Amino acid sequence: MKVKSYLMGQWLTGAGEGVPVQDAATLEVLGHVTSEGLPLKEAVAWGREVGGKALLALGFQERGRVLRALAQHLSERKEELYRLYATTGGTRRDAWYDVDGGIGVLYTYSSLARNLPEGNLLPEEESLPLSKDFSFQGRHLLGPKGGITVQINAFNFPVWGLLEKFAPAFLAGVPTLAKPATPTAHVAEGLVRLMVESGLLPEGSLQFVAGSLGDALEALDHRDSVYFTGSKATADRLKRHPAFLERGVLFNAETDSLNAAILGEKAGEEEVERLAREIAQELSIKTGQRCTAIRRVLVPQGRLEALLEATRKHLEGLKLGDPREEGVDLGPLASLGQKEEVERAVEALLAAGARVYWQHPGRRDGAFFPPTLLLAEDPWAETLHQVEPFGPVATFFPYRDREEALRLARLGGGMLAATLATPDPEESRFYLLGLSGEVGRLHVLNRFNAHSSTGHGSPLPRLLHGGPGRAGGGEELGGLLSVKRHLARLALQADPHTLQALTGEYAKGAEKPAQVHPFRKYYEELEVGETLWTHRRTVTEADIALFAHLSWDHFYAHTDEIAAQKSLFGKRVAHGYFVLSAAAGLFVDPAPGPVLANYGLEGLRFTEPVGIGDTLQARLTVKAKRPKDERSGVVEWAVEVVNQEGQTVAAYTLLTLVARKPTDALPSG
């Protein structure tokens, strides 16, 4: 049997014998992986053309809904992936991190889509006036690149690794060509089959190649990207390809690194115990085969023995075996080749001055490698900070003071993640400042958060995953940051009407007078730029006194005539929140209608004082719209409150829930 590829809408089989894929526990050959003879260069062009058009026929919101439906589809069928996953040496707990974690990424990005526009352009910041009369303005926005993303994944996360790259690309409207690592390609194939069979994906939005990329990179240009997860050696070799050096293809790498855990000098006994559990967990989840796993442990020299012993106690009771057997805690490594790499790395560390402090007495046959704790006799030996055993191995380093610990941590040359075990904010500040250029994610662990911490090695969809230097220098996830990386940023300069039409958001100078009160209109009927000028209201001394009594806000600038004269205002002024309330009284249409609720306000600024005798007027403008569900949408209103001189005294964005128009509704107004 051969693992198949999915290219140009078809399941295809590569030529030749291919590379065998084995069950990690039994070493049974499950199939072979080859892409020989497959039309990979053509698949890139097809994906860019067919997949790109199909994706951009949808908008951000629609693509988000597809991701949610896809997540639900996979959730209902995840047991199929669990069964496949057991052949990689992973336990059911390991599968949960990979399978459920990957599905969770889809759910996260579907939720993030709710805050995006309906189309394919994503405006940034506010419009910038480039002329005094607002007839010429500029704005940064993000738009489609028109390219394809090639995603090269590592063997350790065949499900999560594919989905965490696919989800932000799909939401951005970029088609994917995914390539799994050979040892677990059969699991990735099973995932892609479920995704394709769902019928949810637009044609060309996802392709899959099992085996080598062949000539695919030759077809890439400046519109395209390659997202890579794997070893530093492979990343270094890949990024020398002419696609990146000559044609401007974006190369984003996330590579294995020697991540550190640091027991702080201020740590108490509880932090010692919590960190020991964390280290043991990092060595046991996926048998230590995580790019974020703890490889180096830095410990005050007087507490070295205590942490080593506490870690050993958490590891010694674990059972190694076939993950399909009852009671097994750790399975084998993913392949015999992976075991050989770990053995070579451990030999190099021992030759460089480390010694074995403790090793689990469990199985060592086949692809099994037992959890191992090493102790650095010479903590400054460079090899100990450069060679990574990608398995259940951690090396402990003693340090004398925190300056020395920081220097040792930096010898890793860049990390994906680091954990600092301390309850002390000042100690945390020291390491945050010292490691901010060395690590992509700093995890502070202590007695206050250990019960709720997601752990050292678990990347979260809304937070950055990546790191500098040895860790690859790339960035993945990070919520909408990863979506924006797939889009092209440009500066758009135009008149306000054009700017408003293209971005779907209000540009000052492109107002449209409201013919009926906007609160009488359903979501679909409201137009961006539609503006209502209200009637006026003059502020009296009684208004200020009554508001002070009602709110209990008796601040001197509102209530003390003598003190107010000495204030920066030089007189008594109205409460800012009175101005806000008065504005609502001016623009709200009180009768029942499509406006369902006040959803909140943003960016409130009081720009001029309002005194007794000043007259207020409000301008209400539809700023932006986004659907919420089948029954309602969120409408953003630009609210500007002016005085009798035309000066702006307050400005903010009001958010309201507005009902969608019933299918049998009569025309409004």
C-alpha positions as CSV (number, residue, x, y, z in Angstrom):
1,M,0.0,0.0,0.0
2,K,1.2,3.5,-0.8
3,V,0.2,6.7,1.0
4,K,-1.6,8.8,-1.7
5,S,-1.4,12.5,-2.5
6,Y,-4.3,14.8,-3.2
7,L,-3.4,17.1,-6.1
8,M,-5.6,19.0,-8.6
9,G,-8.7,17.5,-7.1
10,Q,-7.6,13.9,-7.4
11,W,-6.1,11.2,-5.2
12,L,-2.8,10.2,-6.9
13,T,-0.2,7.5,-6.3
14,G,3.5,8.2,-6.8
15,A,5.7,5.9,-8.8
16,G,8.6,3.8,-7.5
17,E,8.9,1.7,-4.4
18,G,9.0,4.7,-2.0
19,V,10.1,4.9,1.7
20,P,8.5,2.5,4.1
21,V,6.4,3.7,7.0
22,Q,6.3,1.5,10.0
23,D,4.2,1.0,13.1
24,A,6.4,2.6,15.8
25,A,5.5,-0.1,18.4
26,T,5.4,-3.3,16.3
27,L,7.6,-2.2,13.4
28,E,5.1,-3.6,11.0
29,V,5.3,-1.9,7.5
30,L,2.1,0.1,7.0
31,G,2.8,1.4,3.6
32,H,5.2,3.4,1.4
33,V,5.6,7.1,0.7
34,T,6.6,8.4,-2.7
35,S,5.7,11.4,-4.8
36,E,7.8,10.3,-7.8
37,G,6.2,11.3,-11.1
38,L,3.5,13.5,-9.6
39,P,2.7,16.8,-11.3
40,L,3.8,19.0,-8.4
41,K,4.8,22.1,-10.4
42,E,1.4,22.0,-12.2
43,A,-0.3,21.5,-8.8
44,V,1.2,24.8,-7.5
45,A,-0.1,26.7,-10.5
46,W,-3.5,25.0,-10.3
47,G,-3.9,25.7,-6.6
48,R,-2.9,29.3,-7.1
49,E,-5.4,29.8,-9.9
50,V,-8.3,27.5,-9.0
51,G,-8.0,27.5,-5.3
52,G,-7.3,31.2,-5.0
53,K,-10.3,32.2,-7.0
54,A,-12.6,29.8,-5.1
55,L,-11.4,31.1,-1.8
56,L,-11.8,34.8,-2.7
57,A,-15.3,34.1,-4.0
58,L,-15.9,33.9,-0.2
59,G,-15.1,36.6,2.3
60,F,-13.4,36.4,5.7
61,Q,-16.8,35.8,7.5
62,E,-17.8,33.0,5.1
63,R,-14.4,31.3,5.3
64,G,-14.7,31.5,9.1
65,R,-18.0,29.7,9.0
66,V,-16.4,27.0,6.8
67,L,-13.7,26.5,9.4
68,R,-16.3,26.0,12.1
69,A,-18.2,23.5,10.1
70,L,-15.0,21.7,9.3
71,A,-14.1,21.5,13.0
72,Q,-17.4,20.0,13.8
73,H,-17.0,17.5,11.0
74,L,-13.6,16.4,12.3
75,S,-14.8,16.3,15.9
76,E,-17.5,13.8,15.0
77,R,-14.9,11.6,13.3
78,K,-11.8,12.0,15.5
79,E,-11.8,8.4,16.6
80,E,-10.6,7.5,13.1
81,L,-7.6,9.8,13.7
82,Y,-7.0,8.4,17.2
83,R,-6.8,4.8,15.7
84,L,-4.3,6.0,13.1
85,Y,-2.4,8.0,15.6
86,A,-1.6,4.9,17.8
87,T,0.6,3.6,15.0
88,T,3.0,6.5,15.5
89,G,3.8,5.4,19.1
90,G,1.6,8.0,20.7
91,T,-0.7,7.3,23.6
92,R,-4.3,8.5,23.7
93,R,-3.2,11.4,25.8
94,D,-0.6,12.3,23.0
95,A,-3.4,12.0,20.4
96,W,-5.5,14.4,22.4
97,Y,-2.8,17.1,22.1
98,D,-2.5,16.5,18.3
99,V,-6.0,15.7,17.2
100,D,-8.1,17.7,19.6
101,G,-5.5,20.4,19.6
102,G,-5.7,20.7,15.9
103,I,-9.5,20.8,15.8
104,G,-9.3,23.5,18.5
105,V,-7.2,25.6,16.2
106,L,-10.0,25.5,13.6
107,Y,-12.5,26.6,16.2
108,T,-10.3,29.4,17.3
109,Y,-9.8,30.8,13.8
110,S,-13.5,30.5,13.0
111,S,-14.2,32.6,16.1
112,L,-11.6,35.2,15.1
113,A,-13.3,35.6,11.8
114,R,-16.3,37.2,13.5
115,N,-14.2,40.3,14.0
116,L,-13.2,40.6,10.4
117,P,-15.0,42.3,7.5
118,E,-17.3,40.4,5.1
119,G,-15.1,40.9,2.1
120,N,-11.4,40.3,1.4
121,L,-9.8,43.6,2.4
122,L,-8.8,44.2,6.0
123,P,-8.3,47.9,6.9
124,E,-5.8,48.8,9.5
125,E,-5.8,51.8,11.8
126,E,-7.9,54.8,10.9
127,S,-7.9,56.9,7.8
128,L,-5.2,59.5,7.7
129,P,-6.2,63.0,6.3
130,L,-3.7,64.1,3.7
131,S,-5.5,67.4,3.0
132,K,-7.1,70.1,5.1
133,D,-10.5,69.5,3.6
134,F,-10.3,65.7,3.9
135,S,-10.7,65.4,0.1
136,F,-7.5,63.3,0.0
137,Q,-6.8,60.6,2.5
138,G,-4.6,57.5,3.1
139,R,-5.0,54.3,4.9
140,H,-3.1,51.1,5.4
141,L,-4.9,47.9,4.5
142,L,-4.3,44.2,3.9
143,G,-5.3,42.5,0.7
144,P,-4.9,39.2,-1.2
145,K,-1.4,38.3,-2.5
146,G,-2.7,36.0,-5.1
147,G,-0.3,33.3,-4.1
148,I,-0.2,29.8,-2.6
149,T,1.4,28.6,0.6
150,V,3.5,25.4,0.8
151,Q,3.4,24.0,4.3
152,I,6.1,21.5,5.3
153,N,5.3,19.8,8.5
154,A,7.2,17.7,11.1
155,F,6.6,14.1,12.0
156,N,5.6,14.7,15.6
157,F,2.3,16.5,15.0
158,P,0.7,15.1,11.8
159,V,-2.7,16.6,12.6
160,W,-2.1,19.7,14.7
161,G,0.9,20.7,12.6
162,L,-1.2,20.6,9.4
163,L,-4.2,22.4,10.8
164,E,-2.4,25.1,12.7
165,K,-0.8,26.2,9.3
166,F,-3.9,25.6,7.2
167,A,-6.5,27.5,9.4
168,P,-4.9,31.0,9.2
169,A,-4.0,30.6,5.5
170,F,-7.6,29.5,4.7
171,L,-9.1,32.4,6.6
172,A,-6.8,34.8,4.8
173,G,-8.0,33.3,1.4
174,V,-4.7,31.5,0.5
175,P,-4.7,28.0,-0.9
176,T,-2.5,25.4,0.8
177,L,-0.2,22.7,-0.5
178,A,0.6,20.6,2.6
179,K,3.6,18.2,2.8
180,P,3.8,15.9,5.9
181,A,6.9,14.2,7.3
182,T,7.3,10.7,6.0
183,P,7.1,8.7,9.3
184,T,3.6,10.0,10.0
185,A,2.4,10.7,6.4
186,H,-0.3,8.1,6.7
187,V,-2.0,9.9,9.6
188,A,-1.9,13.2,7.7
189,E,-3.4,11.4,4.7
190,G,-6.3,10.2,6.9
191,L,-6.9,13.8,8.1
192,V,-6.9,15.2,4.6
193,R,-9.3,12.5,3.4
194,L,-11.7,13.5,6.2
195,M,-11.4,17.2,5.2
196,V,-12.0,16.5,1.5
197,E,-14.9,14.1,2.1
198,S,-16.6,16.8,4.2
199,G,-17.4,18.6,1.0
200,L,-16.9,21.9,2.8
201,L,-13.6,23.0,1.2
202,P,-13.7,25.2,-2.0
203,E,-12.0,23.5,-4.9
204,G,-8.2,23.9,-4.9
205,S,-8.1,25.3,-1.3
206,L,-6.2,22.3,0.0
207,Q,-3.7,20.0,-1.7
208,F,-1.6,17.3,-0.2
209,V,1.7,15.7,-1.2
210,A,3.1,12.6,0.5
211,G,6.8,12.4,-0.2
212,S,9.3,14.9,-1.7
213,L,8.2,18.3,-3.0
214,G,10.0,17.5,-6.2
215,D,10.0,20.6,-8.5
216,A,7.2,22.4,-6.6
217,L,9.5,25.1,-5.3
218,E,10.6,25.9,-8.8
219,A,7.0,27.1,-9.5
220,L,6.9,29.6,-6.6
221,D,7.3,33.4,-6.9
222,H,7.0,36.5,-4.8
223,R,3.3,36.0,-4.1
224,D,3.9,32.7,-2.4
225,S,5.2,31.4,0.9
226,V,6.7,28.4,2.5
227,Y,6.0,27.6,6.1
228,F,8.4,25.0,7.5
229,T,8.5,23.1,10.7
230,G,11.4,20.7,11.3
231,S,15.1,20.5,12.0
232,K,17.4,23.5,11.8
233,A,19.6,21.6,9.4
234,T,16.8,21.1,7.0
235,A,15.6,24.7,7.3
236,D,19.2,26.0,6.7
237,R,19.4,23.9,3.5
238,L,15.9,24.9,2.3
239,K,16.3,28.6,2.6
240,R,19.3,28.6,0.2
241,H,16.9,27.6,-2.6
242,P,16.7,30.2,-5.4
243,A,13.0,30.6,-4.7
244,F,13.9,32.5,-1.6
245,L,17.2,34.1,-2.6
246,E,16.2,35.2,-6.0
247,R,12.4,35.3,-6.4
248,G,11.3,36.7,-3.1
249,V,9.3,33.8,-1.8
250,L,8.5,34.2,1.9
251,F,10.2,31.5,4.0
252,N,9.0,31.1,7.6
253,A,10.8,28.5,9.7
254,E,9.9,27.0,13.1
255,T,12.7,24.7,14.1
256,D,13.7,22.5,17.1
257,S,15.5,24.4,19.9
258,L,17.1,23.7,23.2
259,N,14.3,25.2,25.3
260,A,15.2,26.0,28.9
261,A,13.4,25.7,32.3
262,I,14.9,27.9,35.0
263,L,14.3,27.4,38.7
264,G,14.5,30.9,40.1
265,E,16.5,31.9,43.2
266,K,13.3,33.1,44.8
267,A,11.4,29.8,44.2
268,G,9.9,28.0,47.2
269,E,9.3,24.4,47.7
270,E,6.1,24.5,45.9
271,E,7.8,25.9,42.8
272,V,10.4,23.1,43.0
273,E,7.6,20.5,43.0
274,R,5.6,22.3,40.2
275,L,8.7,22.5,38.0
276,A,9.5,18.9,38.6
277,R,6.0,17.9,37.4
278,E,6.4,20.2,34.4
279,I,9.8,18.6,33.4
280,A,8.4,15.1,33.8
281,Q,5.4,16.0,31.7
282,E,7.5,17.5,28.9
283,L,9.6,14.2,28.8
284,S,6.5,12.0,28.7
285,I,4.1,13.8,26.4
286,K,4.8,12.4,22.9
287,T,7.8,10.7,24.5
288,G,9.6,14.1,24.5
289,Q,9.1,14.6,20.8
290,R,7.9,18.2,20.8
291,C,9.8,21.1,19.4
292,T,8.9,23.1,22.5
293,A,9.9,20.4,25.0
294,I,12.3,21.3,27.9
295,R,15.8,20.2,27.0
296,R,17.9,22.2,29.5
297,V,17.1,22.8,33.2
298,L,19.0,25.6,35.0
299,V,19.0,25.2,38.8
300,P,20.6,27.1,41.7
301,Q,23.5,24.8,42.6
302,G,22.2,24.3,46.2
303,R,18.9,23.0,44.9
304,L,20.1,20.8,42.1
305,E,19.7,17.5,43.9
306,A,16.2,18.4,45.2
307,L,14.9,19.1,41.7
308,L,16.6,16.1,40.1
309,E,15.0,13.8,42.7
310,A,11.6,15.4,42.5
311,T,11.7,14.9,38.7
312,R,12.8,11.3,39.0
313,K,9.9,10.5,41.3
314,H,7.4,11.7,38.7
315,L,9.0,9.6,36.0
316,E,9.9,6.4,37.6
317,G,6.4,5.0,37.9
318,L,5.6,5.5,34.2
319,K,5.0,2.4,32.0
320,L,6.6,2.1,28.6
321,G,4.9,0.0,26.0
322,D,2.6,-0.3,23.0
323,P,0.2,2.7,23.3
324,R,-2.8,0.5,22.4
325,E,-2.2,-1.6,25.6
326,E,-4.0,-0.7,28.9
327,G,-2.0,1.3,31.4
328,V,0.8,2.4,29.0
329,D,2.1,6.0,29.7
330,L,4.8,6.3,27.1
331,G,5.0,4.8,23.7
332,P,8.1,4.4,21.5
333,L,9.7,7.1,19.4
334,A,8.2,7.7,16.0
335,S,10.6,5.5,14.1
336,L,13.8,3.5,14.4
337,G,15.6,6.3,12.6
338,Q,14.4,8.8,15.3
339,K,15.7,6.5,18.0
340,E,19.1,6.4,16.4
341,E,19.2,10.2,16.2
342,V,18.4,10.4,19.9
343,E,21.1,7.9,20.8
344,R,23.7,9.8,18.8
345,A,22.7,13.0,20.5
346,V,23.0,11.5,24.0
347,E,26.4,10.1,23.1
348,A,27.5,13.5,22.0
349,L,26.3,15.1,25.3
350,L,28.1,12.4,27.4
351,A,31.3,12.9,25.4
352,A,31.0,16.7,26.1
353,G,30.9,16.3,29.8
354,A,27.4,15.3,30.8
355,R,26.7,12.2,32.8
356,V,23.6,10.0,33.3
357,Y,22.0,10.9,36.6
358,W,19.0,8.6,36.1
359,Q,17.5,6.5,33.4
360,H,14.1,4.8,33.4
361,P,14.5,1.0,33.5
362,G,11.8,0.4,30.9
363,R,11.9,-1.0,27.4
364,R,14.8,-0.2,25.0
365,D,14.0,-2.6,22.2
366,G,12.7,-1.5,18.8
367,A,12.0,2.3,18.7
368,F,11.7,2.6,22.5
369,F,14.0,5.0,24.4
370,P,13.5,5.5,28.2
371,P,13.2,8.9,29.9
372,T,16.7,10.0,30.9
373,L,18.0,12.8,33.2
374,L,21.5,14.0,32.4
375,L,23.7,16.2,34.7
376,A,26.2,18.7,33.2
377,E,29.5,18.3,35.0
378,D,30.7,21.4,33.0
379,P,27.7,23.7,32.5
380,W,29.7,25.9,30.0
381,A,30.5,23.1,27.5
382,E,29.2,24.4,24.2
383,T,28.0,21.1,22.9
384,L,25.6,20.8,25.8
385,H,23.8,23.9,24.6
386,Q,23.9,23.0,20.9
387,V,23.0,19.3,20.5
388,E,19.4,18.4,21.0
389,P,18.2,14.8,21.7
390,F,14.7,15.0,20.3
391,G,13.2,12.6,22.8
392,P,12.6,12.0,26.5
393,V,16.0,13.5,27.6
394,A,16.7,16.7,29.7
395,T,20.1,18.0,30.9
396,F,20.4,19.7,34.3
397,F,22.8,22.6,34.8
398,P,23.8,24.2,38.1
399,Y,24.2,27.9,38.3
400,R,25.6,30.3,41.0
401,D,23.5,33.4,40.5
402,R,20.9,34.7,38.1
403,E,23.4,36.5,35.9
404,E,25.1,33.2,35.3
405,A,21.7,31.5,34.7
406,L,20.9,34.1,32.1
407,R,24.2,33.6,30.3
408,L,23.7,29.8,30.3
409,A,20.2,30.2,28.9
410,R,21.5,32.4,26.1
411,L,24.0,29.8,25.0
412,G,21.1,27.9,23.4
413,G,21.1,30.5,20.6
414,G,17.4,31.1,20.5
415,M,14.4,29.2,21.9
416,L,10.8,28.6,21.1
417,A,9.8,28.5,24.8
418,A,11.3,28.9,28.2
419,T,9.8,28.4,31.7
420,L,10.8,30.4,34.7
421,A,9.6,29.0,38.1
422,T,9.4,31.9,40.5
423,P,6.8,33.7,42.5
424,D,8.8,36.9,42.5
425,P,7.9,39.7,40.0
426,E,11.3,41.3,40.1
427,E,13.0,38.0,39.3
428,S,10.5,37.6,36.4
429,R,11.3,41.1,35.2
430,F,15.1,40.3,35.2
431,Y,14.6,37.3,32.9
432,L,12.0,38.9,30.7
433,L,14.3,41.8,29.9
434,G,17.3,39.4,29.5
435,L,15.5,36.8,27.4
436,S,13.2,38.9,25.2
437,G,15.6,38.6,22.3
438,E,16.2,34.9,23.0
439,V,12.8,33.2,23.2
440,G,9.4,33.3,21.5
441,R,7.3,32.6,24.6
442,L,8.2,33.0,28.2
443,H,6.1,30.9,30.6
444,V,6.2,32.0,34.3
445,L,5.2,29.1,36.6
446,N,4.5,29.5,40.3
447,R,2.2,28.7,43.2
448,F,-0.3,31.2,42.0
449,N,-0.9,29.9,38.4
450,A,0.2,26.2,38.4
451,H,-3.3,24.9,38.8
452,S,-4.5,26.7,35.7
453,S,-1.4,26.9,33.6
454,T,-1.6,25.3,30.1
455,G,2.0,24.2,30.5
456,H,5.5,24.9,29.1
457,G,5.2,23.0,25.8
458,S,1.7,23.8,24.6
459,P,1.4,26.6,21.9
460,L,-1.9,28.4,22.0
461,P,-3.7,29.5,18.8
462,R,-4.1,33.1,20.1
463,L,-0.4,33.4,21.2
464,L,2.8,33.5,19.1
465,H,4.5,30.2,18.3
466,G,8.0,30.7,17.0
467,G,11.4,31.9,18.2
468,P,14.6,33.7,17.2
469,G,17.9,32.2,16.1
470,R,18.2,28.5,16.5
471,A,14.4,28.3,16.8
472,G,14.1,29.4,13.1
473,G,13.2,33.1,13.4
474,G,9.7,32.5,12.2
475,E,6.3,33.2,13.6
476,E,3.1,31.0,13.5
477,L,-0.3,31.3,15.2
478,G,-0.6,34.5,17.3
479,G,-4.3,34.9,16.6
480,L,-5.0,37.3,13.7
481,L,-1.2,38.0,13.4
482,S,-0.9,34.8,11.4
483,V,-3.8,35.7,9.1
484,K,-2.2,39.1,8.4
485,R,1.2,37.4,7.5
486,H,-0.6,35.8,4.6
487,L,-1.9,39.1,3.3
488,A,-0.2,42.0,1.4
489,R,0.0,45.3,3.3
490,L,-0.2,48.4,1.2
491,A,-1.0,52.1,1.6
492,L,-4.1,53.3,-0.3
493,Q,-4.5,57.0,-1.1
494,A,-7.8,58.2,-2.5
495,D,-10.7,60.6,-2.0
496,P,-13.0,59.7,1.0
497,H,-15.8,58.3,-1.2
498,T,-13.4,55.8,-3.0
499,L,-11.7,55.0,0.3
500,Q,-15.1,54.3,2.0
501,A,-16.3,52.2,-0.9
502,L,-13.2,50.1,-1.1
503,T,-12.7,49.5,2.7
504,G,-16.3,49.2,3.7
505,E,-15.6,51.6,6.6
506,Y,-16.5,55.2,7.1
507,A,-14.1,57.9,5.8
508,K,-14.7,61.4,6.9
509,G,-16.0,63.5,4.1
510,A,-18.1,60.7,2.6
511,E,-21.2,61.2,4.7
512,K,-24.7,60.5,3.3
513,P,-27.6,62.4,5.0
514,A,-30.0,60.0,6.6
515,Q,-33.5,60.3,5.1
516,V,-35.0,58.5,8.1
517,H,-33.6,57.9,11.6
518,P,-31.0,55.2,11.3
519,F,-32.4,53.4,14.3
520,R,-35.5,52.7,12.3
521,K,-33.5,50.6,9.8
522,Y,-32.6,46.9,9.8
523,Y,-29.0,45.7,9.6
524,E,-29.1,45.1,5.8
525,E,-30.6,48.5,5.1
526,L,-28.0,50.6,6.9
527,E,-25.3,52.1,4.7
528,V,-21.8,52.9,5.8
529,G,-21.4,56.7,5.8
530,E,-25.1,57.3,6.5
531,T,-25.2,60.3,8.9
532,L,-27.8,61.9,11.2
533,W,-27.4,65.4,12.7
534,T,-29.5,65.7,15.9
535,H,-31.3,68.6,17.4
536,R,-29.5,70.7,20.0
537,R,-29.5,70.9,23.8
538,T,-28.1,73.7,26.0
539,V,-26.4,72.7,29.3
540,T,-27.7,74.3,32.4
541,E,-26.4,74.5,36.0
542,A,-29.3,72.3,37.0
543,D,-28.1,69.6,34.6
544,I,-24.7,69.5,36.3
545,A,-26.1,69.6,39.8
546,L,-28.7,66.9,39.1
547,F,-26.1,64.6,37.4
548,A,-23.8,65.0,40.4
549,H,-26.6,64.0,42.7
550,L,-27.6,61.1,40.5
551,S,-24.1,59.7,39.9
552,W,-22.6,60.6,43.3
553,D,-19.8,62.2,41.3
554,H,-19.1,65.5,43.3
555,F,-15.7,66.2,41.8
556,Y,-14.8,69.8,42.5
557,A,-14.6,70.8,38.9
558,H,-18.3,70.1,38.6
559,T,-19.6,71.3,41.9
560,D,-17.2,73.8,43.6
561,E,-17.4,77.3,41.9
562,I,-14.3,78.7,43.7
563,A,-12.1,75.6,43.3
564,A,-13.2,75.2,39.7
565,Q,-12.0,78.7,38.9
566,K,-8.5,77.7,40.0
567,S,-8.6,74.5,37.9
568,L,-7.2,74.1,34.4
569,F,-10.7,74.7,33.1
570,G,-11.1,78.1,34.9
571,K,-14.8,77.4,35.5
572,R,-17.3,74.8,36.5
573,V,-17.7,72.2,33.7
574,A,-20.1,69.4,33.0
575,H,-19.2,65.8,33.8
576,G,-17.8,63.9,30.8
577,Y,-20.3,61.2,31.4
578,F,-23.1,63.7,31.4
579,V,-21.9,64.8,27.9
580,L,-22.0,61.1,26.9
581,S,-25.5,60.6,28.3
582,A,-26.8,63.8,26.8
583,A,-25.5,62.7,23.4
584,A,-27.4,59.4,23.7
585,G,-30.5,61.4,24.6
586,L,-30.0,63.4,21.4
587,F,-29.5,60.6,18.9
588,V,-31.5,57.7,20.3
589,D,-34.9,57.0,18.8
590,P,-36.8,55.7,21.8
591,A,-39.5,53.6,20.1
592,P,-39.1,49.8,19.7
593,G,-37.3,48.9,16.5
594,P,-34.4,47.1,14.8
595,V,-31.8,48.3,17.3
596,L,-31.7,45.6,20.0
597,A,-29.1,46.7,22.4
598,N,-26.1,48.9,23.2
599,Y,-23.1,46.6,22.7
600,G,-20.5,48.9,24.1
601,L,-18.3,51.8,23.1
602,E,-14.7,52.3,22.2
603,G,-12.1,55.0,21.9
604,L,-13.9,57.6,24.0
605,R,-12.2,61.0,24.2
606,F,-13.3,64.2,25.8
607,T,-11.5,66.9,23.8
608,E,-13.0,70.2,25.0
609,P,-14.6,71.2,28.3
610,V,-18.4,71.8,28.3
611,G,-19.5,74.6,30.5
612,I,-22.9,76.0,31.7
613,G,-24.6,77.6,28.7
614,D,-22.8,75.6,26.1
615,T,-25.1,74.0,23.4
616,L,-24.5,70.4,22.3
617,Q,-25.3,68.6,19.1
618,A,-24.4,65.1,18.0
619,R,-23.6,63.5,14.7
620,L,-24.2,59.8,14.4
621,T,-22.6,58.0,11.4
622,V,-22.6,54.4,10.4
623,K,-18.9,53.5,10.7
624,A,-18.8,49.8,9.9
625,K,-20.9,46.7,9.9
626,R,-20.3,43.0,10.6
627,P,-22.7,40.1,10.9
628,K,-23.0,38.4,14.2
629,D,-25.5,35.6,13.5
630,E,-28.6,34.8,11.5
631,R,-30.7,37.2,13.5
632,S,-28.5,40.2,14.1
633,G,-25.3,42.1,13.2
634,V,-23.0,44.5,15.0
635,V,-23.1,48.1,13.7
636,E,-20.3,50.5,14.7
637,W,-21.4,54.2,14.8
638,A,-19.0,57.1,14.8
639,V,-20.4,59.6,17.3
640,E,-19.1,63.2,17.4
641,V,-20.5,65.7,19.9
642,V,-19.9,69.4,19.1
643,N,-20.6,72.7,20.8
644,Q,-22.1,75.9,19.5
645,E,-18.8,76.9,18.0
646,G,-18.6,73.6,16.0
647,Q,-15.8,72.3,18.2
648,T,-15.7,68.6,18.9
649,V,-16.1,68.1,22.7
650,A,-16.4,64.3,22.6
651,A,-15.9,61.5,20.1
652,Y,-16.2,57.7,20.3
653,T,-17.4,54.6,18.5
654,L,-20.7,53.2,19.7
655,L,-21.5,49.5,19.0
656,T,-25.1,48.3,18.8
657,L,-26.8,45.0,18.0
658,V,-29.2,45.5,15.1
659,A,-31.8,43.0,13.9
660,R,-31.6,41.5,10.5
661,K,-34.6,42.2,8.3
662,P,-37.3,39.4,8.5
663,T,-38.0,37.9,5.1
664,D,-41.7,39.0,5.5
665,A,-40.9,42.5,6.8
666,L,-42.4,45.5,5.1
667,P,-40.1,48.2,3.8
668,S,-38.8,50.3,6.7
669,G,-39.2,54.1,7.0
